[in-house]
């Protein structure tokens, strides 16, 4: 896998080798173009040649010359092959509710391309070329996001557009598929043998949506280290709890690196230096940052390893295994979403404990009996509520996150006439992970808002850390220092966007180097 830029300086991801989660996000969220390498095209064409050879020989193969699921004993004649592939797409497009976001659909199409490009699926190159053009030309199929057990229905809505059915967005406008295709200069295709099955099966949507959620969780975890350090500084906490000697006797890598992050953020803080011995020991929400953040980040990094294996896997069923000029169609269940689902269930717990500690730190900031500052960080509490109610918002969000941290993958409801008598439910795990990380970003934003407001009450002329000054200076561009009650909603959103866009991390890393 290589990443380059085209003549318009647009990043381009070339499929044909190993792909990272970051590259998936580059295409799905940031509009990077997609190209196929020669090796990619060769693998796709070789697998397609096997499908056509075996059909010509009259072999019985699941989903190619038979029905699907419990109907796998029903043999389909060669003359009915195209109708079978159309039928699977039409019949499976039954997900309901609000549509998936543009970036979720783009990520899923990208994963379909990755899946087929492993060379074990058998779709035609011209079919996946259409999805490549969808990504590059900005055509995004409409796909309702509710009612999937791990595959099939949202993917089927996307595949409808390939055959001129369903709906798609072009330049933000929702159009009938044929009109959307016409707008970008494309025409519908007729699906060939196995293609309908390839397009709807596998872990493509689970891996795609899980990647987007995990990408944001990893960034939010870095932001949590920064914001936690800034809270420690403004609350006159002691940096002794972050001493590397202390970390070395409990050698969890992510605990030690989190402590290093906090030390590095505050390395030149006059405030932190002055108050190093102010207390013998701080509350757990301050002194336990390395331990809790470290445990959460380990869980997220474990999930990243699994996600990137899945991104570079073939999750089709059956797979086409080449042996010389021939080979075999092997039916199994690489379409199972347990790997990604279990990891994202765990990631939801990790994100929620980050939020749990952030809310507790924020509570110490706004509680005048704990912070030493005016109640709710406002000069005239009583007349003004100050930052009283944002902590309520945190409490409500955190309650939602605790509910969403219940694992989806422990459930299983049989489908398909008990042919699929166990279902992984990975789709629901990644779908709720998207909700969880957005709530985490808001909770961290509220803590950061309190840090920003608290700085007006620091005694003396001691300067905060250079990294802290960079963050506070960025916030000051758009958020006023409160002297009386103001409308806070837009400012919370501004800070949430600074976290989501990675601006907070970039500002700090520009001053102290890459966070661990």
Phi, psi and omega per residue, in radians:
X1 nan 2.273 3.115
X2 -2.214 2.598 3.036
X3 -2.060 2.291 3.139
X4 -2.461 -3.047 3.087
X5 -2.174 2.541 3.124
X6 -1.533 -2.990 -3.060
X7 -1.107 -0.411 3.128
X8 -1.608 0.164 3.126
X9 1.183 0.374 3.051
X10 -1.496 2.253 3.099
X11 -0.996 2.499 -3.137
X12 -2.249 2.292 3.062
X13 -1.811 2.146 -3.109
X14 -1.760 2.081 3.138
X15 -1.484 2.491 3.130
X16 2.624 -0.256 3.086
X17 -2.324 -2.751 -3.104
X18 -1.239 2.399 -3.139
X19 -2.023 2.436 3.102
X20 -1.721 2.855 3.060
X21 -1.063 -0.675 -3.131
X22 -1.063 -0.649 3.128
X23 -1.246 -0.646 3.046
X24 -1.027 -0.797 -3.138
X25 -1.157 -0.601 3.112
X26 -1.020 -0.682 3.118
X27 -1.339 -0.851 -3.004
X28 -1.195 -0.733 -3.007
X29 -1.785 -0.664 -2.963
X30 -1.865 0.083 2.982
X31 1.363 0.349 3.058
X32 -1.056 2.515 3.128
X33 -1.394 2.819 -3.137
X34 -2.124 2.342 3.018
X35 -2.237 2.747 3.049
X36 -1.794 2.329 3.032
X37 -1.368 2.939 3.095
X38 -1.084 -0.691 3.130
X39 -1.102 -0.685 3.096
X40 -1.026 -0.885 -3.101
X41 -1.092 -0.695 3.132
X42 -1.093 -0.759 -3.135
X43 -1.130 -0.755 3.136
X44 -1.098 -0.794 -3.119
X45 -1.155 -0.643 3.127
X46 -1.128 -0.788 3.127
X47 -1.125 -0.668 3.121
X48 -1.139 -0.648 3.109
X49 -1.068 -0.626 3.103
X50 -1.156 -0.737 3.110
X51 -0.999 -0.850 -3.091
X52 -1.169 -0.639 3.099
X53 -1.101 -0.821 -3.058
X54 -1.229 -0.620 3.065
X55 -1.097 -0.736 3.106
X56 -1.076 -0.496 3.130
X57 -1.513 -0.109 3.113
X58 1.346 0.416 3.130
X59 -1.199 2.589 3.046
X60 -1.635 2.051 -3.078
X61 -2.376 2.337 -3.095
X62 -1.010 2.268 3.054
X63 1.319 -0.110 3.132
X64 -1.888 -0.887 3.075
X65 -2.107 0.264 3.046
X66 -2.303 2.982 3.003
X67 -1.268 -2.992 -3.019
X68 -2.014 2.688 3.079
X69 1.023 -2.224 -3.128
X70 -1.172 -0.225 3.132
X71 -1.648 0.336 -3.061
X72 -1.228 -0.203 3.098
X73 -1.513 -0.116 -3.136
X74 -1.508 1.973 -3.109
X75 -1.423 2.355 -3.118
X76 -1.867 2.295 -3.128
X77 -1.303 2.713 3.112
X78 -0.956 -0.588 -3.115
X79 -1.180 -0.375 -3.097
X80 -1.747 0.089 -3.033
X81 -1.041 -0.851 -3.111
X82 -1.106 -0.682 3.121
X83 -1.126 -0.664 3.114
X84 -1.058 -0.775 -3.100
X85 -1.210 -0.669 3.068
X86 -1.122 -0.740 -3.097
X87 -1.100 -0.674 -3.114
X88 -1.135 -0.622 3.130
X89 -1.247 -0.833 -3.116
X90 -1.081 -0.799 -3.029
X91 -1.303 -0.434 -3.062
X92 -1.595 -0.120 -3.096
X93 -1.451 1.208 -3.040
X94 -2.122 0.139 3.036
X95 -1.135 2.709 -2.970
X96 -2.308 -3.129 3.021
X97 1.456 -2.808 -3.116
X98 -1.127 2.577 -3.119
X99 -1.290 2.672 2.942
X100 -1.050 2.677 3.108
X101 -1.213 2.851 3.108
X102 -0.989 -0.772 -3.086
X103 -1.212 -0.526 3.091
X104 -1.207 -0.701 3.106
X105 -1.191 -0.759 3.116
X106 -1.064 -0.734 3.126
X107 -1.102 -0.675 -3.137
X108 -1.183 -0.757 3.086
X109 -1.070 -0.706 3.096
X110 -1.036 -0.734 3.137
X111 -1.194 -0.568 3.028
X112 -1.061 -0.766 3.108
X113 -1.069 -0.752 3.123
X114 -1.105 -0.733 -3.127
X115 -1.079 -0.896 -3.124
X116 -1.110 -0.625 -3.073
X117 -1.218 -0.174 3.050
X118 -1.218 -0.344 3.058
X119 1.586 0.378 -3.112
X120 -2.212 0.238 -3.032
X121 -1.828 -0.865 3.086
X122 1.759 0.126 3.025
X123 -1.256 2.694 3.116
X124 -1.310 2.630 3.110
X125 -1.073 -0.665 -3.112
X126 -1.164 -0.435 3.115
X127 -1.300 -0.851 3.117
X128 -1.204 -0.437 3.065
X129 -1.070 -0.588 3.101
X130 -1.111 -0.778 3.081
X131 -1.086 -0.670 3.082
X132 -1.047 -0.746 3.113
X133 -1.178 -0.637 3.060
X134 -0.972 -0.814 -3.124
X135 -1.126 -0.769 -3.048
X136 -1.343 -0.472 -3.094
X137 -1.718 -0.044 3.076
X138 1.386 0.481 3.036
X139 -1.683 2.184 -3.074
X140 -2.191 1.981 3.124
X141 -1.037 2.587 3.022
X142 -1.416 2.228 -3.114
X143 -2.517 1.851 3.059
X144 -1.014 2.519 -2.954
X145 -1.801 0.020 -3.068
X146 -1.879 2.376 3.008
X147 1.854 0.438 3.067
X148 -1.850 2.530 3.059
X149 -1.752 0.047 3.121
X150 2.548 -0.175 -3.141
X151 -3.013 -2.978 2.967
X152 1.407 -1.271 -2.864
X153 -1.308 -0.927 3.093
X154 -1.046 -0.686 3.130
X155 -1.102 -0.621 3.121
X156 -1.155 -0.700 3.065
X157 -1.022 -0.705 3.118
X158 -1.142 -0.767 -3.093
X159 -1.174 -0.435 3.089
X160 -0.923 -0.667 -3.055
X161 -1.153 -0.532 3.092
X162 -1.037 -0.574 -3.096
X163 -1.782 0.233 3.063
X164 1.433 0.296 3.113
X165 -1.969 2.993 3.114
X166 1.309 -2.712 -3.082
X167 -2.410 2.808 3.116
X168 -2.668 2.702 3.075
X169 -1.658 2.359 2.961
X170 -2.328 2.144 -3.109
X171 0.912 0.687 3.086
X172 1.435 -0.056 -3.112
X173 -1.775 2.268 3.109
X174 -1.499 2.149 -3.015
X175 -2.279 2.730 2.919
X176 -1.004 2.555 -3.003
X177 -0.954 -0.771 -3.082
X178 -1.105 -0.661 3.115
X179 -1.231 -0.682 3.101
X180 -1.075 -0.759 3.103
X181 -1.082 -0.761 -3.138
X182 -1.062 -0.689 -3.105
X183 -1.046 -0.574 -3.095
X184 -1.820 0.156 3.039
X185 1.414 0.484 3.140
X186 -2.058 2.838 3.092
X187 -2.221 2.669 3.141
X188 -1.127 2.821 3.085
X189 -2.057 2.929 2.983
X190 -1.901 2.138 -3.078
X191 -1.229 2.453 3.124
X192 -1.770 3.140 -3.073
X193 -0.879 2.348 3.088
X194 1.317 -0.290 -3.003
X195 -1.157 -0.679 3.102
X196 -1.039 -0.743 3.129
X197 -1.135 -0.783 3.126
X198 -1.009 -0.713 -3.025
X199 -1.277 -0.428 -3.075
X200 -1.867 -0.295 -3.038
X201 -1.713 3.056 3.097
X202 1.671 -3.107 -3.116
X203 -1.744 0.458 -2.992
X204 -1.099 -0.842 -3.126
X205 -1.252 -0.626 3.138
X206 -1.106 -0.833 3.136
X207 -1.149 -0.683 -3.119
X208 -1.123 -0.932 -3.091
X209 -1.209 -0.659 3.078
X210 -1.075 -0.653 3.121
X211 -1.112 -0.767 3.135
X212 -1.100 -0.746 3.137
X213 -1.145 -0.784 -3.087
X214 -1.190 -0.660 3.083
X215 -0.975 -0.783 -3.135
X216 -1.257 -0.601 3.108
X217 -1.136 -0.747 3.128
X218 -1.105 -0.700 3.081
X219 -1.163 -0.727 3.140
X220 -1.117 -0.590 3.113
X221 -1.148 -0.705 3.044
X222 -1.108 -0.756 3.115
X223 -1.080 -0.629 3.128
X224 -1.114 -0.674 3.066
X225 -1.042 -0.790 -3.113
X226 -1.130 -0.879 -3.074
X227 -1.152 -0.673 3.070
X228 -1.061 -0.712 3.106
X229 -1.113 -0.720 3.135
X230 -1.158 -0.612 3.066
X231 -1.182 -0.767 3.089
X232 -0.965 -0.756 -3.123
X233 -1.104 -0.870 -3.024
X234 -1.309 -0.365 3.091
X235 -1.616 0.204 3.083
X236 1.053 0.637 3.134
X237 -1.319 2.809 3.129
X238 -1.632 2.337 3.096
X239 -1.421 -0.012 3.126
X240 -1.059 -0.545 -3.122
X241 -1.191 -0.118 -3.092
X242 -1.942 0.194 -3.133
X243 -1.034 2.314 -3.102
X244 -1.135 -0.443 3.080
X245 -1.117 -0.691 3.088
X246 -1.118 -0.734 -3.126
X247 -1.170 -0.587 -3.033
X248 -1.156 -0.422 -3.105
X249 -1.509 -0.075 3.002
X250 -2.318 1.372 -2.802
X251 -1.400 0.923 2.942
X252 -1.346 2.198 -3.026
X253 -1.003 -0.773 -3.043
X254 -1.351 -0.461 2.995
X255 -1.133 -0.799 -3.103
X256 -1.152 -0.731 -3.125
X257 -1.216 -0.571 3.084
X258 -1.141 -0.765 3.086
X259 -1.048 -0.706 3.108
X260 -1.106 -0.682 3.098
X261 -1.041 -0.809 -3.124
X262 -1.121 -0.780 3.114
X263 -1.052 -0.722 -3.100
X264 -1.214 -0.673 3.093
X265 -1.070 -0.672 -3.047
X266 -1.764 0.240 -2.986
X267 -1.032 -0.565 -3.121
X268 -2.017 0.417 -3.116
X269 -1.361 2.069 3.051
X270 -1.195 -0.554 3.120
X271 -1.162 -0.875 -3.116
X272 -1.092 -0.677 3.133
X273 -1.125 -0.742 -3.103
X274 -1.139 -0.668 -3.038
X275 -1.755 0.310 -3.118
X276 -0.970 -0.652 -3.114
X277 -1.923 0.362 -3.118
X278 -1.129 -0.693 3.057
X279 -2.218 2.628 3.027
X280 -1.229 -0.656 -3.076
X281 -2.693 2.354 3.121
X282 -1.586 2.967 3.037
X283 -1.092 2.761 -3.069
X284 -1.031 -0.603 -3.094
X285 -1.118 -0.301 3.068
X286 -1.745 -0.919 -3.026
X287 -1.355 -0.262 -3.112
X288 -1.707 0.195 3.124
X289 -0.952 -0.828 -3.125
X290 -1.068 -0.669 -3.062
X291 -1.263 -0.843 -3.110
X292 -1.316 -0.843 3.110
X293 -1.041 -0.704 -3.138
X294 -1.074 -0.781 3.124
X295 -1.100 -0.722 3.125
X296 -1.113 -0.773 -3.102
X297 -1.175 -0.606 3.063
X298 -1.047 -0.786 3.127
X299 -1.055 -0.739 3.138
X300 -1.175 -0.679 3.125
X301 -1.206 -0.623 3.035
X302 -1.076 -0.718 3.107
X303 -1.100 -0.666 3.125
X304 -1.058 -0.756 3.114
X305 -1.019 -0.785 -3.122
X306 -1.166 -0.781 3.141
X307 -1.015 -0.763 -3.073
X308 -1.277 -0.477 2.970
X309 -1.143 -0.766 -3.116
X310 -1.156 -0.674 3.096
X311 -0.998 -0.597 -3.054
X312 -1.796 0.450 -3.121
X313 -1.940 2.900 2.905
X314 -1.775 2.077 -3.090
X315 -1.968 0.464 -3.115
X316 -1.503 2.897 3.010
X317 -2.615 2.091 -0.013
X318 -1.392 2.864 2.964
X319 -1.630 2.702 3.129
X320 -1.857 1.896 -3.062
X321 -1.708 1.989 -3.119
X322 -1.397 2.400 3.024
X323 -2.347 1.734 -3.026
X324 1.132 -2.254 3.133
X325 -1.528 -0.035 -3.103
X326 -2.185 -2.585 3.137
X327 2.687 -2.754 -3.027
X328 -2.615 2.495 2.982
X329 -1.578 2.075 -3.069
X330 -1.943 2.084 -3.129
X331 -1.681 2.334 3.121
X332 -2.747 -2.309 3.091
X333 -2.648 0.955 2.992
X334 -1.171 -0.145 3.102
X335 -1.368 -0.072 3.125
X336 -1.135 2.401 -3.020
X337 -1.818 0.336 -3.056
X338 -1.087 -0.730 -3.078
X339 -1.004 -0.951 -3.119
X340 -1.220 -0.691 -3.098
X341 -1.086 -0.820 -3.134
X342 -1.136 -0.713 3.118
X343 -1.100 -0.711 -3.124
X344 -1.337 -0.508 2.951
X345 -1.033 -0.788 3.114
X346 -1.145 -0.672 3.123
X347 -1.100 -0.608 3.078
X348 -1.072 -0.713 3.102
X349 -1.130 -0.760 3.137
X350 -1.062 -0.784 3.127
X351 -1.122 -0.641 -3.116
X352 -1.204 -0.649 3.108
X353 -1.238 -0.535 2.996
X354 -1.070 -0.742 3.127
X355 -1.175 -0.674 -3.141
X356 -1.021 -0.767 -3.133
X357 -1.276 -0.631 3.108
X358 -1.058 -0.771 3.131
X359 -1.081 -0.689 3.126
X360 -1.179 -0.697 3.080
X361 -1.107 -0.755 3.135
X362 -1.101 -0.661 3.109
X363 -1.047 -0.657 3.101
X364 -1.178 -0.563 3.116
X365 -1.191 -0.703 -3.020
X366 -1.613 -0.224 3.123
X367 -1.502 1.919 -3.066
X368 -1.082 -0.453 3.122
X369 -1.325 -0.261 3.137
X370 -1.854 -0.614 -3.029
X371 -1.508 -0.486 -3.002
X372 1.426 0.016 3.100
X373 -1.796 2.950 3.074
X374 -0.987 2.514 3.125
X375 -0.907 2.320 3.077
X376 1.043 0.379 2.999
X377 0.989 0.731 3.099
X378 -2.341 2.525 -2.993
X379 -1.207 -0.535 -3.139
X380 -2.178 1.268 3.116
X381 -1.127 2.531 -3.054
X382 1.896 -1.165 2.984
X383 -1.115 -0.657 3.129
X384 -2.016 2.516 3.059
X385 -1.538 -0.335 3.105
X386 0.995 -2.224 -3.106
X387 -1.769 0.558 3.078
X388 -1.104 -0.900 -2.911
X389 -1.390 -0.484 3.031
X390 -0.978 -0.548 3.070
X391 -1.172 -0.563 3.009
X392 -1.078 -0.737 3.118
X393 -1.041 -0.773 3.070
X394 -0.997 -0.778 -3.109
X395 -1.062 -0.734 3.117
X396 -1.154 -0.764 3.111
X397 -1.104 -0.736 -3.105
X398 -1.150 -0.653 3.059
X399 -1.056 -0.752 3.059
X400 -1.026 -0.762 -3.096
X401 -1.126 -0.644 3.109
X402 -1.129 -0.695 3.078
X403 -1.109 -0.791 -3.108
X404 -1.236 -0.240 3.110
X405 -1.412 -0.107 3.005
X406 -1.131 2.236 -3.032
X407 -1.184 2.351 3.062
X408 -1.353 -0.570 -2.957
X409 -1.314 -0.159 3.062
X410 -1.383 -0.177 -3.139
X411 -1.599 2.813 3.051
X412 -2.899 2.126 3.130
X413 -2.087 2.065 -3.079
X414 -1.010 2.538 3.110
X415 -2.351 3.031 3.003
X416 1.002 0.840 3.091
X417 1.026 0.588 3.130
X418 1.212 0.141 2.942
X419 -1.188 -0.649 3.014
X420 -1.832 1.319 -3.023
X421 -1.468 -0.072 3.023
X422 -2.323 2.367 3.137
X423 -2.302 2.308 -2.983
X424 -1.293 -0.539 3.142
X425 1.113 0.470 3.107
X426 -1.102 -0.513 -3.132
X427 -1.054 -0.782 3.131
X428 -1.165 -0.541 3.096
X429 -1.098 -0.782 -3.092
X430 -1.349 -0.543 3.129
X431 -1.121 -0.774 3.133
X432 -1.271 -0.445 3.074
X433 -1.085 -0.598 3.088
X434 -1.120 -0.693 3.105
X435 -1.196 -0.721 -3.093
X436 -1.068 -0.803 -3.050
X437 -1.227 -0.582 3.077
X438 -1.114 -0.706 3.112
X439 -1.167 -0.657 3.068
X440 -1.051 -0.758 3.137
X441 -1.061 -0.692 3.107
X442 -1.172 -0.724 -3.138
X443 -1.109 -0.754 3.082
X444 -1.124 -0.653 3.127
X445 -1.081 -0.681 3.139
X446 -1.199 -0.704 3.051
X447 -1.059 -0.743 -3.139
X448 -1.122 -0.656 3.080
X449 -1.052 -0.729 3.116
X450 -1.150 -0.706 3.078
X451 -1.005 -0.818 -3.114
X452 -1.047 -0.799 -3.113
X453 -1.233 -0.563 -3.095
X454 -1.160 -0.482 -3.060
X455 -1.090 -0.401 3.131
X456 -1.216 -0.261 -3.069
X457 -1.817 0.054 3.141
X458 -1.242 2.269 3.136
X459 -1.318 2.603 3.031
X460 1.415 -3.055 -3.080
X461 -1.976 0.402 3.114
X462 -1.223 2.362 -3.055
X463 -1.534 2.501 2.979
X464 -1.233 2.991 3.115
X465 -1.006 2.656 3.092
X466 -0.976 -0.748 3.120
X467 -1.085 -0.724 3.112
X468 -1.118 -0.719 3.126
X469 -1.052 -0.669 3.135
X470 -1.108 -0.763 -3.141
X471 -1.179 -0.825 -3.121
X472 -1.115 -0.631 3.110
X473 -1.157 -0.683 3.091
X474 -1.123 -0.743 3.134
X475 -1.106 -0.703 -3.091
X476 -1.094 -0.319 3.113
X477 -1.120 -0.494 -3.043
X478 -2.277 -0.314 -3.047
X479 -1.962 2.154 3.131
X480 -1.341 2.687 2.954
X481 -1.361 2.210 -3.029
X482 -1.349 2.249 2.925
X483 -1.948 -0.277 3.041
X484 -2.666 3.009 -3.061
X485 -1.051 2.411 3.087
X486 -2.360 2.946 3.085
X487 -1.313 1.968 -2.950
X488 -1.627 -0.350 -3.035
X489 -0.902 -0.890 -3.110
X490 -1.122 -0.539 -3.113
X491 -1.296 -0.606 3.042
X492 -1.108 -0.732 3.112
X493 -1.116 -0.696 3.120
X494 -1.046 -0.797 -3.118
X495 -1.208 -0.649 3.074
X496 -1.066 -0.719 -3.142
X497 -1.199 -0.572 3.057
X498 -1.115 -0.599 3.088
X499 -1.296 -0.878 -3.076
X500 -1.073 -0.671 -3.109
X501 -1.364 -0.046 -3.101
X502 1.255 0.229 -3.127
X503 -1.095 -0.705 -3.136
X504 -1.065 -0.819 3.132
X505 -1.094 -0.762 -3.130
X506 -1.071 -0.759 -3.141
X507 -1.042 -0.751 -3.109
X508 -1.268 -0.772 -3.107
X509 -1.161 -0.485 3.046
X510 -1.107 -0.463 -3.102
X511 -1.656 -0.619 -2.992
X512 -2.121 -0.019 -3.089
X513 1.629 3.097 -3.040
X514 -1.126 2.281 3.053
X515 -1.264 2.579 -3.091
X516 -1.473 nan nan
